[in-house]
Amino acid sequence: MLDIFDLIKGKSTLVKQIGAAILIIMIGAVYLLWPRHEQSEKGIQSIPSTQTSQSILHSESREKSTSKQTSAVIMVDVKGAVNKPGVYQVDTSERVQTAILKAGGQRAEADMNQVNLAQRLTDGQVLYVPVKGEQVPTNYGTEALSSGQTKIAINLNTATKEELQNLEGIGEKKADQILDYRQEHGGFKSIEELKSISGIGVKRFEAIKDQLAI
């Protein structure tokens, strides 16, 4: 009877040992295979991500290259009812609004309804901002000459001292006289009034009248 019990006990111990060995093998297999599986998934997921990043960088580089090729620096002459009239450097991709901002913005009396802020700029363009109630002359702006130069019309009622000195024969002193006359008489009613200013005779007026506007 004791021999049978010992035999059963021995078999039970063997079964336990076999079971424990199988469990250890299974745990080892999971341990060895799981990291590889995880790394494999990470590798699969990283490939599209890397390709996407490279695609984005390539696209941005191409856009920057295209932008450099299509844009250029130009000069624009901003006149009229702005705080700082003058010649400003802008980019061809910029609009009228940018040029006016560079000129210190429009003055309170500016009539912005006559200005297209979204218009593109061109090299050598004269941008004129009129005052309220002012009718912009059709001949205002740049008029091409046979020499390839430009002739710019100066509005006697809005021109600055510096702009007036761009007229032939008009220096600092005469520019001050023009501004004083404009102040005293509430503006010019016609360009012919310019002859009323001392030192500006008929000959001088005839030489610059095509550059004048009201």
C-alpha positions, 0 to 999 in steps of 0.5 A, a space after each residue: 500500500 505504501 508503494 502505491 502511495 509513493 508512486 502516485 506522489 512521485 507522479 504528482 511531483 513530476 507533473 508539477 515539474 513539467 507544468 512549471 517548466 512549460 510555464 517558464 518556457 511560455 513566459 520566456 517566449 512572451 518576453 522574447 517576442 514582445 519587444 520585437 513585436 513592439 519595435 516592429 510596430 514602432 518601425 512601421 509607424 515611424 516610416 510614414 511620419 518621416 516621409 510626411 516630415 520630409 514632404 512638408 520640408 520639401 514643400 516649404 523649401 519650394 514655396 520659399 524658393 518660388 517666393 524669392 523668384 517672384 518678389 523684388 524690392 521696388 520704390 514707390 512715391 507716396 504723396 498727398 494726405 499722408 503724414 510722411 510723404 516721400 519715396 519708400 522701399 516696398 516689396 512687389 508682393 505688398 499692396 497700397 495699404 502697406 505703402 501708406 502705412 510706411 508713409 506714416 498713415 493717412 491724415 484725418 482729412 484723407 478721402 480713403 474712399 478714392 484709394 484702392 488699398 488692395 491694389 498691387 504696387 509697381 516700381 516707380 509708381 506715384 501713390 496719391 491720397 486725396 483729401 475729402 472733397 478733392 477731385 483727383 485730376 485725371 492727369 495726376 500721377 506719372 506721365 512717361 516722357 520720351 527720355 524714359 523719365 517721369 513727370 509728376 503732377 504736384 497738387 498745390 493744395 496738398 503738396 509738402 514743402 519738400 514736394 514743392 521743391 521738386 518743381 523746376 526753379 522752386 527752392 526752399 524760400 519759394 516753397 515757403 511762399 507757396 505754403 504761406 499763400 495757400 494758408 492765407 487764401 484757404 488754398 489755390 482755386 487755380 494753378 494760375 494763382 501761382 503767378 501771384 507769388 513774388 518771383 514766379 513770373 509767366 516764364 517760370 509758370 509756363 515751364 512748370 504748369 504741366 506739373 501742377 494740379 489742384 
